[in-house]
Amino acid sequence: MNKNVLKTGEGVKIAFTGAVEKQYIVKMVENCATGQCECMSDETKKKITNMEVNGKDGEVNLNLSGDVSKEEIEAALARSKVLNPNKCC
């Protein structure tokens, strides 16, 4: 799976390509929205005003609205247990 993180006018867009299933990205967003993940600090979570997943398996986009930086999101993706299931912490 490839992840390309881009800064946009509204926030940050993550383009997932390759071996990516849309359901996993939706699950990651649901976990984040319900506080069931630890990939992002509470401070970063508070900055996000909206999360939107679109696309299809093999080509999924996640748009995050809010005053978040590309670097904050890249760090959160690296810690995600959904995207990195073999990662213990």
C-alpha positions in Angstrom: 0.0 0.0 0.0 1.2 3.4 -0.9 0.3 6.5 1.1 0.6 10.0 -0.3 -0.1 12.8 2.1 -0.9 16.3 0.7 -1.7 19.6 2.3 -4.9 21.1 0.9 -6.7 24.4 1.4 -9.1 22.7 3.8 -6.7 20.4 5.7 -4.9 17.3 4.5 -5.7 14.6 1.9 -4.3 11.1 2.1 -4.3 9.1 -1.2 -4.0 5.4 -0.6 -3.1 3.3 -3.6 -2.1 -0.3 -4.4 -3.1 -3.0 -1.9 -5.7 -1.0 0.0 -9.3 -1.9 0.8 -11.7 0.9 1.4 -13.3 -0.9 4.4 -9.9 -0.6 6.3 -9.8 3.1 5.8 -13.4 3.5 6.8 -12.6 1.4 10.0 -9.6 3.6 10.7 -11.8 6.7 10.5 -14.5 5.2 12.7 -11.9 4.2 15.3 -10.5 7.8 15.3 -14.0 9.4 15.5 -15.0 7.2 18.4 -11.8 7.6 20.3 -10.8 3.9 19.9 -7.4 4.7 18.4 -4.2 6.0 19.8 -2.5 7.0 16.6 -3.2 10.7 17.0 -2.8 13.0 20.0 -5.9 14.4 21.5 -4.6 17.9 20.4 -4.5 16.8 16.8 -7.9 15.1 16.9 -9.4 18.3 18.2 -8.1 20.2 15.1 -10.0 17.9 12.7 -13.5 19.1 11.9 -14.4 16.5 9.3 -13.2 13.2 7.9 -14.4 11.9 4.5 -13.5 8.6 2.8 -14.1 8.2 -0.9 -12.9 6.0 -3.8 -12.7 2.3 -4.2 -10.5 -0.6 -3.3 -7.0 0.0 -4.7 -7.6 3.8 -4.8 -9.0 5.3 -1.6 -8.8 9.0 -0.6 -9.2 10.3 3.0 -9.9 14.0 3.3 -9.3 15.6 6.7 -10.6 19.1 7.2 -9.2 21.3 9.9 -6.0 23.0 10.9 -3.8 20.0 10.8 -0.3 19.7 9.3 0.9 17.1 6.9 3.6 16.0 9.4 1.0 15.4 12.2 -1.0 13.1 9.8 2.1 11.3 8.5 3.1 10.5 12.1 -0.5 9.3 12.9 -0.5 7.0 9.9 2.8 5.5 11.0 1.2 4.6 14.4 -2.1 3.3 13.0 -2.8 -0.3 14.1 -5.3 -0.6 11.2 -2.7 0.2 8.6 0.2 -1.5 10.5 -1.5 -4.5 12.1 1.8 -6.1 13.2 2.8 -3.0 15.1 2.3 -3.6 18.9 2.4 0.1 19.9 
